[in-house]
Structure formats: structure tokens, C-alpha cells
């Protein structure tokens, strides 16, 4: 599911929910910090109820981490990736 976030007549962001329950959200800079993020997350969770929701957040994004914690999301893991540059170069 994918939705545009609207405030009055303005489209201010977008939110999506994957089949695995992963929530992704983006709000235009000028509209952040007005509670629209929380309202959109709660709305998508109400519209698509399930037992588990996930959110991938950059560990340096303390504002979003605080927001998801306030919504009772819990940290599950930090994900690391290794890519072999040697193999990448051979494929090119």
C-alpha cells in the first residue's frame, strides 16, 4: 500500500507499507515536526492492521528513532553489509 500524505490542499509526503509490514515514510522538510509523521504512521497501521510492523531507520537519524520509539517500536537489529569490490569490478 502506498499513499500520499496531504495537509489541507498540500501534498507534503508519502508513506508505504510492504507485504512484510515494513513502513517507509518521507515528509517534505518544510512540513516536518508538525505531527504529520505520527498521524500518517498511526493511520496506515489502523488501515492495515497486523500483528507486526517494521521500520528501517538510519542509526544517525535520532529524530526518527525517537518518534518510532514513542510509537512503541523496539530496536531489533543493526544491519551491516559487506561488498567485495574485487568481484564488483570483475562483473563490470
C-alpha positions in Angstrom: 0.0 0.0 0.0 1.3 3.4 -0.9 -0.3 6.8 0.0 0.4 10.5 -0.5 0.3 12.5 2.7 -1.9 15.6 2.4 -2.3 18.5 4.8 -5.1 20.8 3.7 -4.6 21.2 -0.1 -0.9 20.5 0.0 0.8 17.1 -0.6 3.5 17.0 2.0 4.9 13.5 1.8 4.3 9.8 1.2 4.0 6.6 3.2 4.1 3.0 2.2 3.6 -0.4 3.8 5.1 -3.5 2.2 3.7 -7.0 2.3 6.1 -7.8 5.0 4.8 -5.0 7.2 7.7 -2.5 6.6 6.7 1.1 6.9 8.5 3.7 4.9 7.7 7.4 5.2 9.0 10.7 3.8 7.9 14.2 4.7 9.0 17.4 2.9 11.4 19.4 5.0 9.1 22.4 5.5 6.4 20.2 6.9 8.4 18.1 9.4 7.9 18.4 13.1 4.2 19.1 12.9 3.0 15.7 14.0 2.1 14.7 10.4 4.6 11.8 10.5 3.0 10.2 13.6 -0.5 10.8 12.3 0.4 9.1 9.0 2.0 6.1 10.7 -0.9 5.6 13.0 -3.3 5.9 10.1 -1.6 3.3 7.9 -1.4 0.9 10.9 -5.1 1.3 11.5 -6.0 0.9 7.9 -3.8 -2.2 7.5 -3.9 -4.0 10.9 -1.4 -6.8 11.5 0.5 -8.2 14.5 3.9 -6.8 13.4 5.2 -3.6 11.7 8.8 -2.8 10.9 10.7 0.4 10.1 14.2 0.7 8.8 15.8 3.9 10.2 19.3 5.3 9.7 21.0 4.9 13.1 22.1 8.6 12.8 18.6 9.8 12.4 17.9 10.4 16.1 14.6 12.3 15.4 13.0 9.4 13.6 14.4 6.9 16.1 12.7 8.9 19.0 9.5 9.2 17.0 9.3 5.4 16.4 10.2 4.7 20.0 7.3 6.9 21.1 5.1 4.8 18.9 6.3 1.7 20.9 8.6 0.3 18.1 11.6 -1.6 19.5 15.1 -1.9 18.1 15.6 -5.4 16.6 19.0 -5.2 14.8 21.6 -3.1 13.1 22.2 -4.5 9.6 25.7 -4.5 8.1 26.7 -5.3 4.6 29.9 -6.2 3.0 30.5 -6.0 -0.7 33.6 -7.3 -2.3 34.9 -4.6 -4.6 37.1 -7.1 -6.3 34.1 -9.1 -7.5 32.2 -5.9 -8.4 35.0 -4.8 -10.7 35.2 -8.1 -12.5 31.5 -8.0 -13.3 31.7 -4.6 -14.8 
